């Protein structure tokens, strides 16, 4: 038997069986995470949405599994809930815009200007706050923004507690989630494109607008998904620094814990869920989902 005969590829049928076996093995490996996703995540979400159509006993406060649309109708028609919804969406969009405005110049410097050592220092500085406790950071901003706190001592002015403090705190909390994808997007832009634009006579502003911006925008959109969705669902920071301000998160928390009205809380929870889904569908056209 020659070497050529020994090294001959297996017959097509045997190769097909091996490929089928590998696919079957991969399918078996995917069963546990898919089962967890369907049962623990999608299942709990389905129960949440179904419970929005339950009712509550006015005497005992117990949840009754009786179908009703009263909770959904109240959420849609109540002026207070509409005002809170608009306020929450506005805060989430404002936080997203501020995070983008802060992240773009910093990410550009990190990717295209900083030396490798400086880039490493900046990456560490950006990601280190993610390791700190959420509550510690929120209470730190409560202390800084207090009417007689360090900010007031240093500048003579402090916004106090309210929507402004909420926007500042949420911007600080979610800024790293914007910087990281924007930095990755800038880092993927070839230096040769920037050099070619400069050689053709384009100014730095024109290069940024016509060459880099279209390539970086999907990264900005990807970061905005994090900042928008996290701001829509946050209720702890609002409770700590928001003063008397109300956003959807703490209204839902109040209905669930204080008022003990789980069906109404579930109906309210559908609002940020639908808002995030709509935002994801809008961002899908930008290619942002490929950069998440």
C-alpha positions as CSV (number, residue, x, y, z in Angstrom):
1,X,0.0,0.0,0.0
2,X,1.5,3.3,-1.1
3,X,1.6,6.6,1.0
4,X,-0.8,8.2,-1.4
5,X,-3.3,5.4,-0.7
6,X,-2.8,5.7,3.0
7,X,-3.3,9.5,3.1
8,X,-6.4,9.4,0.9
9,X,-9.4,11.3,2.3
10,X,-12.2,9.3,3.8
11,X,-15.2,8.5,1.6
12,X,-17.9,11.2,1.3
13,X,-20.4,9.2,3.3
14,X,-18.0,8.8,6.3
15,X,-17.1,12.5,6.1
16,X,-20.8,13.4,6.1
17,X,-21.4,11.2,9.2
18,X,-18.5,13.0,11.0
19,X,-19.9,16.4,10.1
20,X,-23.4,15.3,11.3
21,X,-21.8,14.0,14.5
22,X,-20.1,17.4,15.1
23,X,-23.3,19.3,14.5
24,X,-25.2,17.0,16.9
25,X,-22.5,17.5,19.6
26,X,-22.8,21.3,19.1
27,X,-26.6,21.0,19.4
28,X,-26.2,19.1,22.7
29,X,-23.8,21.8,24.1
30,X,-26.4,24.5,23.2
31,X,-29.3,22.8,25.0
32,X,-28.4,24.1,28.6
33,X,-27.9,27.8,27.7
34,X,-31.0,27.8,25.4
35,X,-33.1,26.1,28.0
36,X,-32.0,28.6,30.6
37,X,-32.8,31.5,28.2
38,X,-36.3,30.1,27.4
39,X,-37.2,29.0,30.9
40,X,-35.5,31.5,33.2
41,X,-35.6,34.7,31.0
42,X,-38.3,34.4,28.4
43,X,-40.5,32.4,30.7
44,X,-40.3,34.9,33.6
45,X,-40.9,37.7,31.1
46,X,-44.0,36.0,29.8
47,X,-45.3,35.5,33.3
48,X,-44.7,39.2,34.0
49,X,-46.7,40.2,30.9
50,X,-49.5,37.8,31.7
51,X,-49.7,39.1,35.2
52,X,-50.5,42.5,33.9
53,X,-54.0,41.1,33.0
54,X,-54.7,39.8,36.5
55,X,-56.6,41.6,39.2
56,X,-56.1,42.4,42.9
57,X,-58.5,41.9,45.7
58,X,-59.5,45.2,47.1
59,X,-60.1,43.6,50.5
60,X,-57.0,41.4,51.1
61,X,-54.7,42.8,48.4
62,X,-54.0,39.3,47.1
63,X,-53.5,38.8,43.4
64,X,-56.4,37.1,41.7
65,X,-55.8,35.1,38.5
66,X,-58.9,36.7,36.9
67,X,-58.5,38.3,33.4
68,X,-59.0,42.0,33.2
69,X,-57.7,44.9,31.1
70,X,-58.1,47.5,33.8
71,X,-54.4,47.7,34.5
72,X,-53.4,48.2,30.9
73,X,-56.2,50.8,30.3
74,X,-55.1,52.7,33.4
75,X,-51.5,52.8,32.3
76,X,-52.5,54.1,28.9
77,X,-55.0,56.7,30.0
78,X,-53.6,57.9,33.3
79,X,-52.0,61.4,32.9
80,X,-49.5,60.8,35.7
81,X,-48.2,57.6,34.1
82,X,-47.9,59.4,30.7
83,X,-46.0,62.2,32.2
84,X,-43.6,59.8,34.0
85,X,-43.1,57.9,30.8
86,X,-42.2,61.0,28.8
87,X,-39.9,62.2,31.6
88,X,-38.1,58.8,31.7
89,X,-37.6,58.6,28.0
90,X,-36.4,62.2,28.0
91,X,-33.8,61.5,30.8
92,X,-32.7,58.3,29.0
93,X,-32.2,60.2,25.7
94,X,-30.4,63.1,27.4
95,X,-28.0,60.7,29.3
96,X,-27.3,58.9,26.0
97,X,-26.5,62.2,24.2
98,X,-24.2,63.5,27.0
99,X,-22.4,60.1,27.2
100,X,-21.8,60.2,23.4
101,X,-20.6,63.8,23.5
102,X,-18.1,62.8,26.3
103,X,-17.1,59.5,24.8
104,X,-16.3,60.5,21.2
105,X,-13.3,62.9,21.9
106,X,-11.9,60.6,24.6
107,X,-12.2,57.5,22.5
108,X,-10.7,59.3,19.5
109,X,-7.7,60.3,21.7
110,X,-7.3,56.8,23.1
111,X,-7.4,55.1,19.7
112,X,-5.5,57.5,17.4
113,X,-3.5,60.0,19.5
114,X,-2.3,58.4,22.8
115,X,0.8,56.4,23.0
116,X,0.4,52.7,23.8
117,X,1.3,53.3,27.5
118,X,-1.1,56.2,27.8
119,X,-3.8,54.2,26.0
120,X,-3.4,51.4,28.6
121,X,-3.7,53.9,31.4
122,X,-6.9,55.4,29.9
123,X,-8.4,52.0,29.3
124,X,-7.8,51.1,32.9
125,X,-9.2,54.4,34.1
126,X,-12.3,53.9,32.1
127,X,-13.0,50.3,33.1
128,X,-12.0,50.5,36.8
129,X,-15.2,52.2,37.9
130,X,-17.1,49.2,36.6
131,X,-15.6,47.1,39.4
132,X,-16.9,49.5,42.1
133,X,-20.2,48.9,43.8
134,X,-23.2,50.6,42.1
135,X,-24.5,51.8,45.5
136,X,-21.1,53.2,46.5
137,X,-20.9,55.3,43.3
138,X,-24.5,56.5,43.6
139,X,-24.1,57.5,47.3
140,X,-20.8,59.2,46.4
141,X,-22.7,61.4,44.0
142,X,-25.4,62.0,46.6
143,X,-22.7,63.4,48.9
144,X,-21.1,65.5,46.1
145,X,-24.4,67.0,44.9
146,X,-25.8,67.7,48.3
147,X,-26.8,71.4,48.8
148,X,-23.9,71.8,51.3
149,X,-21.6,69.2,49.9
150,X,-18.1,69.4,48.3
151,X,-19.4,70.7,45.0
152,X,-21.1,73.6,46.7
153,X,-18.0,74.3,48.8
154,X,-15.7,74.3,45.7
155,X,-17.9,76.2,43.2
156,X,-20.5,77.9,45.3
157,X,-23.3,76.1,43.4
158,X,-24.8,72.6,43.6
159,X,-27.9,71.4,41.6
160,X,-29.1,69.6,44.7
161,X,-31.4,66.6,44.4
162,X,-33.7,66.3,41.4
163,X,-33.7,65.5,37.7
164,X,-30.3,67.3,37.1
165,X,-28.7,65.2,39.8
166,X,-30.2,62.1,38.3
167,X,-28.9,62.9,34.8
168,X,-25.4,63.6,36.2
169,X,-25.3,60.4,38.2
170,X,-26.7,58.2,35.4
171,X,-24.2,59.7,33.0
172,X,-21.3,58.9,35.3
173,X,-22.6,55.3,35.9
174,X,-23.1,54.4,32.2
175,X,-20.4,56.4,30.5
176,X,-17.9,53.5,30.3
177,X,-20.5,51.5,28.4
178,X,-20.4,54.2,25.7
179,X,-16.7,54.8,25.7
180,X,-15.7,51.1,25.2
181,X,-17.6,50.4,21.9
182,X,-16.8,53.9,20.5
183,X,-13.1,53.3,21.3
184,X,-13.3,49.9,19.5
185,X,-14.9,51.6,16.5
186,X,-12.2,54.3,16.3
187,X,-9.5,51.6,16.7
188,X,-10.9,49.7,13.7
189,X,-10.6,52.7,11.4
190,X,-7.5,52.2,9.2
191,X,-4.9,54.9,9.6
192,X,-4.4,54.7,5.8
193,X,-7.8,56.2,5.3
194,X,-7.0,59.1,7.5
195,X,-3.6,59.6,5.7
196,X,-5.3,59.4,2.3
197,X,-7.9,62.0,3.3
198,X,-5.2,64.4,4.5
199,X,-3.1,63.8,1.3
200,X,-6.2,64.8,-0.8
201,X,-6.4,68.1,1.0
202,X,-9.2,67.4,3.5
203,X,-9.0,69.3,6.8
204,X,-9.2,67.4,10.1
205,X,-12.8,68.4,10.5
206,X,-13.7,67.2,7.0
207,X,-11.8,63.9,7.6
208,X,-13.7,63.4,10.9
209,X,-17.1,64.2,9.3
210,X,-16.8,62.4,6.0
211,X,-14.4,59.5,6.7
212,X,-14.4,58.6,10.3
213,X,-18.0,59.5,11.4
214,X,-19.7,57.0,9.1
215,X,-17.4,54.2,10.3
216,X,-17.7,55.1,14.0
217,X,-21.4,55.8,14.1
218,X,-22.3,52.1,14.5
219,X,-20.1,52.0,17.6
220,X,-21.8,55.1,19.0
221,X,-25.2,53.5,18.3
222,X,-24.1,50.3,20.0
223,X,-23.1,52.3,23.1
224,X,-26.3,54.1,23.1
225,X,-28.2,50.8,23.4
226,X,-26.6,50.3,26.8
227,X,-27.0,53.8,28.0
228,X,-30.6,54.1,26.9
229,X,-31.8,50.8,28.2
230,X,-29.9,51.0,31.5
231,X,-31.3,54.5,32.1
232,X,-34.8,53.4,31.2
233,X,-34.8,50.7,33.8
234,X,-32.9,52.4,36.6
235,X,-34.7,53.2,39.8
236,X,-32.0,53.1,42.5
237,X,-30.1,56.2,41.4
238,X,-33.4,58.1,41.1
239,X,-34.3,57.1,44.7
240,X,-30.9,58.2,46.0
241,X,-30.3,61.5,44.2
242,X,-33.6,62.2,42.5
243,X,-35.3,63.9,45.4
244,X,-39.0,64.1,44.6
245,X,-38.5,63.2,40.9
246,X,-40.2,60.1,39.7
247,X,-39.2,57.9,36.8
248,X,-40.8,54.7,35.6
249,X,-38.3,52.6,37.6
250,X,-39.2,53.9,41.0
251,X,-42.9,54.2,40.1
252,X,-42.9,50.5,39.3
253,X,-41.0,49.7,42.5
254,X,-43.5,51.7,44.5
255,X,-46.5,49.9,43.0
256,X,-44.8,46.5,43.6
257,X,-43.4,47.1,47.1
258,X,-45.3,50.0,48.7
259,X,-48.7,49.6,47.1
260,X,-48.5,45.8,46.8
261,X,-50.1,46.0,43.4
262,X,-48.2,43.5,41.3
263,X,-50.6,43.5,38.3
264,X,-50.3,47.3,37.8
265,X,-46.5,47.1,38.3
266,X,-46.4,44.4,35.6
267,X,-48.5,46.6,33.2
268,X,-46.1,49.6,33.9
269,X,-43.1,47.3,33.2
270,X,-44.3,46.8,29.7
271,X,-43.6,50.5,28.9
272,X,-39.8,50.4,29.2
273,X,-39.8,47.0,27.6
274,X,-41.6,48.3,24.5
275,X,-39.4,51.5,24.5
276,X,-36.2,49.4,24.5
277,X,-37.6,47.1,21.8
278,X,-38.5,50.1,19.6
279,X,-35.0,51.6,20.2
280,X,-33.3,48.3,19.3
281,X,-35.3,48.1,16.0
282,X,-34.3,51.7,15.2
283,X,-30.6,51.0,15.9
284,X,-30.7,47.8,13.9
285,X,-30.6,49.8,10.7
286,X,-27.3,51.5,11.8
287,X,-25.4,48.2,12.2
288,X,-25.1,48.8,15.9
289,X,-26.2,45.3,16.9
290,X,-23.1,44.0,15.2
291,X,-20.9,46.1,17.5
292,X,-22.6,45.2,20.8
